[in-house]
């Protein structure tokens, strides 16, 4: 009798645990249903009814992602045709340059005179030792992975980009570098006006700035490089959006998400890294400290940034990143809930198996 009571107490205890687990499972299931409802998951029946009752062009058959429009850029092929008009080209080739090693490399190459820009430790200015024509050939190297070339030929530009490879960290693809480059014209004016950006989008250099011509060219170069770097990040975000487009379509159709928890975490990391580069590691949202000590150049810098729509593009990019963060967050929560439910079912099954063995053991003991 004692063993019978003990077995009944054990079975009762196990049953109570099973009931509690079922309660927890039902609670979690209701929470998951609320999340899925908030995410606007649609059942097959609702999809069919909406499709039948809708008029032509009212139902969304696929998620339409607006592609980043290609900004109108000047072509390098047409530069240098007009007398007195020269070209300036900006590239972003890597996440960062080793400027110290680059300076040593330029000295060994012995083709350019190089030194740091005054009041700016992260930019190297170089000018060619050997002149081809009256107009000098000048280069600005930015530690953040960019180069701006003033009056540099295609052949010399190609050689410089190849030379830079050994000093790059996290290099970009050659196709991306060329696609997101920026080309501008510059010329000189004889009027008593300071350097500016004219209505045609040309850099106009003034004789009044002869003493500070290097700093004026640096100001133009700084804004150009910022635009090119932003273009690289825009292209990276565009590629990211294309990668998660199929996941968005699966969510809309209620299909199984073909994304693991590890992949979702990695996608989260990519977004936060991109947001960090955009908002914390660059001068996109603020005026660089260099212009605090050179206030006469700040207006010129802001004028060129406005021409390249830096503020508008960065705002749009942040909005896209916020949307992607919300989407990946929703997917992560959904995958976590599925994982928890799977674990709970495994525990329930194990407990049920143990209860069955207890019953079999009890029956076997008291029937023989």
Buried (B, 14 or more C-beta within 10 A) or exposed (E): EEEEEEBEEBBEEBEEBBEEBEEBBEEBEEEBEEBBEEBEBEEEEEBEEEEEEEEEEEEEEEBEEEEBEEEEEBEEEEBEEEEEEBBBBBBBBBBBBBBEEBBEBBEEEEBBEBEEBBEBEBBBBBBBEEEEEEEBBBBBBBBBBBBBBBBBEEEBBEEBBEBBEEBBEEBBEEEBBEEBBBBBBBBBBEEEEBBBBEEEEBBBBBBBBEEBBBBBBBBBBBBBBBBBBBBBBBBBBBEBBEEBBBBBEBBBEEEEBEBEEEBBEEBBEBBEEBBEBBBEEBBBEEEBEBBEEBEEBBEBBBBBBEBBBBEEBBEBBBEBBEEBBEBBEBBBBBBEBBEBBEEBEEBBEEBBEBBEEBBEEBEEEEEE
